[in-house]
Amino acid sequence: MGLSIAVRCLTMAATGQGRASARVNVAGRGETNVATGVPVLDHLLSDLAVYASFDLALEVAPGAPEAEIGIAARSLGEALAEPLRAEGVRGHGSAVMPADEALAHVALEASGRPLLVSNVDLSQARIAGLAGDLAARFLDEFAQAAGLTLHVRLVEGRDTQHVLEAIFKALGVALAQACRPRRREGE
């Protein structure tokens, strides 16, 4: 009989820039209720939850969009930090996912040594009217809060939205693998 892990986490983050709450059930069905204040991020986090089969409720109090991105990333990272290190889980995962012409590879380990290594540069893209690299900002904050070594590789992709979707889908699948029980010999 396999190990069943059903973790529900509630994280309330309060910073000088805003508040957020996050609930994650890593043994869910991909049900989401995401309201970060940044519609494109809501869509990407819903994709992540669907591909991970996590139930995700994430709400960020209104504020500056750049701050909302960081707060959402930290809240999600804090909510997943414990399930990623629960006894009996793999603690690592890797996935390659497409989104139309884009193809992204994400590999991660719950190492406790947060680090983002990425070849993706979206600094010139304007996403939802925001300047700067939404993906890099989110992924760096997320890796820090969750204690992840996170590698993101864009294999192919030209359309910014497709690149982001491929990254967040791959991140969802890699997180699902990391939260799965380890196989025991003889199973």
Secondary structure, 3 states (H helix, E strand, C coil): CCCCCCCEEEEEEEECCEEEEEEEECCCCCCEEEECCCHHHHHHHHHHHHHHCCEEEEEECCCCHHHHHHHHHHHHHHHHHHHHHCCCECCEEEEEEEECCEEEEEEEECCCCCEEEECCCCCCCCECCECCCHHHHHHHHHHHHHCCEEEEEEEECCCHHHHHHHHHHHHHHHHHHHHCECCCCCC
